Amino acid sequence: MTMTRLSLTGTDGKVFGAVTCDETGGSWRIVAEAEPNFKQTFPTRQDAFYFWYSQFDPMNGHLRN
């Protein structure tokens, strides 16, 4: 069984969102409470995680400007 959900946490351990798998579309997406309109998809879970790591603020879960 493959992992279909990865929690995304901030620097204080608070969960800000998750990387989830859309098995019907074969893609991965970021679901973030602070950015509910974020709709970008990714070909792999690793790509989605690296986008989260590099583009989202670990203090508040929002996209960086």
Backbone bond lengths (Angstrom), bond angles and torsions (degrees), N, CA, C in turn:
res aa  C-N    CA-C-N  psi(-1)  N-CA   C-N-CA  omega(-1)  CA-C   N-CA-C  phi
1 M - - - 1.460 - - 1.523 109.12 -
2 T 1.325 116.41 132.82 1.456 119.98 179.04 1.518 110.03 -90.17
3 M 1.300 114.98 153.31 1.470 120.58 177.75 1.520 108.54 -76.12
4 T 1.331 117.15 124.37 1.461 120.35 -177.27 1.521 112.87 -109.16
5 R 1.320 117.93 4.23 1.471 121.24 179.20 1.532 109.15 -149.14
6 L 1.318 115.14 134.09 1.459 122.08 177.50 1.515 107.47 -131.75
7 S 1.319 118.10 117.54 1.464 121.62 179.83 1.521 110.30 -70.71
8 L 1.334 115.52 140.63 1.464 122.45 178.69 1.517 108.28 -110.08
9 T 1.317 116.13 116.26 1.450 121.00 -175.39 1.523 111.31 -113.05
10 G 1.317 114.94 155.19 1.460 121.74 177.29 1.511 110.75 -90.16
11 T 1.321 115.70 -175.21 1.454 121.09 -176.88 1.524 112.60 -64.99
12 D 1.328 117.36 -25.54 1.464 120.04 -179.93 1.530 112.85 -93.86
13 G 1.328 116.60 5.86 1.459 120.84 179.45 1.515 114.67 89.59
14 K 1.335 117.85 -3.18 1.457 121.15 178.59 1.526 109.45 -70.71
15 V 1.326 116.70 137.00 1.460 121.17 177.95 1.523 108.76 -82.71
16 F 1.337 116.18 120.57 1.460 122.35 -179.17 1.515 112.71 -100.79
17 G 1.312 117.34 -17.03 1.453 119.62 -178.13 1.515 110.51 176.27
18 A 1.329 114.34 -161.01 1.455 120.21 -178.37 1.517 109.93 -154.13
19 V 1.315 114.99 155.50 1.452 122.13 167.22 1.519 104.75 -99.23
20 T 1.320 116.37 124.31 1.459 120.55 -178.29 1.524 110.15 -124.77
21 C 1.320 115.10 155.54 1.456 121.40 -179.51 1.517 110.07 -99.38
22 D 1.322 115.02 131.52 1.455 121.42 170.37 1.522 105.57 -97.17
23 E 1.322 116.06 92.69 1.462 120.60 -173.29 1.522 112.40 -64.83
24 T 1.312 118.25 -29.19 1.465 119.45 179.56 1.525 111.12 -71.95
25 G 1.330 116.80 -34.59 1.458 120.74 179.89 1.512 113.93 -95.07
26 G 1.326 116.92 -10.43 1.454 120.88 -179.30 1.512 113.70 67.21
27 S 1.324 116.94 28.81 1.462 120.02 -179.63 1.519 109.78 -128.68
28 W 1.319 114.53 171.19 1.460 122.67 179.90 1.506 108.73 -119.23
29 R 1.319 116.83 147.80 1.464 120.59 178.87 1.513 110.81 -139.80
30 I 1.322 114.99 157.58 1.458 122.11 176.11 1.520 107.58 -99.27
31 V 1.310 116.14 126.06 1.458 122.18 174.36 1.521 105.80 -110.46
32 A 1.337 116.52 112.72 1.463 121.41 -175.58 1.524 110.04 -125.54
33 E 1.314 116.28 126.77 1.460 121.48 179.60 1.527 111.83 -58.54
34 A 1.320 117.00 -40.54 1.462 121.49 -177.44 1.530 112.84 -75.33
35 E 1.327 117.89 -16.68 1.469 122.69 -179.22 1.537 109.44 -131.83
36 P 1.345 117.50 67.73 1.469 120.00 -174.51 1.534 114.42 -64.89
37 N 1.321 118.70 -19.44 1.464 121.53 -179.62 1.523 113.50 -92.23
38 F 1.318 117.65 3.42 1.463 121.32 179.81 1.530 108.23 -73.00
39 K 1.326 117.34 118.05 1.466 121.58 -173.26 1.527 114.53 -122.08
40 Q 1.312 119.25 5.84 1.457 121.33 -176.73 1.522 110.75 -64.52
41 T 1.336 117.08 141.75 1.460 121.99 175.61 1.519 109.45 -111.77
42 F 1.321 115.59 162.32 1.457 122.72 -175.75 1.524 109.68 -134.86
43 P 1.326 117.91 148.55 1.468 119.60 -178.39 1.532 113.88 -72.54
44 T 1.335 117.38 -25.96 1.469 120.19 -179.47 1.527 110.07 -135.84
45 R 1.321 114.86 160.05 1.469 120.48 176.49 1.522 109.98 -63.08
46 Q 1.325 116.65 -38.40 1.462 121.27 179.92 1.527 111.09 -62.95
47 D 1.327 117.75 -41.74 1.469 120.51 177.59 1.524 110.93 -60.98
48 A 1.329 116.95 -43.29 1.465 120.68 179.05 1.525 110.98 -63.74
49 F 1.340 116.79 -43.57 1.456 119.93 179.75 1.530 111.12 -62.67
50 Y 1.325 117.81 -45.51 1.462 120.29 -179.75 1.521 111.50 -63.73
51 F 1.353 117.47 -34.71 1.456 119.49 175.64 1.526 109.65 -64.03
52 W 1.330 116.60 -46.31 1.471 120.74 177.18 1.527 109.89 -55.97
53 Y 1.317 116.01 -50.07 1.462 122.03 -176.03 1.529 111.70 -60.71
54 S 1.312 117.52 -37.67 1.466 120.06 -174.72 1.531 113.89 -93.98
55 Q 1.331 118.93 -22.08 1.454 120.36 -172.48 1.529 115.70 -114.72
56 F 1.316 117.80 -12.53 1.465 120.64 179.81 1.528 110.16 -106.51
57 D 1.318 116.70 144.00 1.459 122.80 -179.36 1.532 109.33 -78.11
58 P 1.325 118.39 122.69 1.474 120.80 -178.72 1.521 114.28 -72.24
59 M 1.332 117.27 -7.44 1.462 120.45 178.82 1.527 112.83 -88.30
60 N 1.364 116.68 -28.64 1.465 118.20 -175.01 1.530 114.17 -137.47
61 G 1.313 118.33 -6.39 1.462 121.55 177.88 1.509 115.45 79.82
62 H 1.343 118.12 8.26 1.463 121.76 178.84 1.524 110.11 -92.08
63 L 1.330 115.68 155.95 1.452 119.87 172.30 1.519 109.44 -61.97
64 R 1.314 116.35 141.62 1.467 120.09 175.13 1.508 108.93 -76.04
65 N 1.309 116.53 152.05 1.477 120.69 177.70 1.493 111.28 -81.64
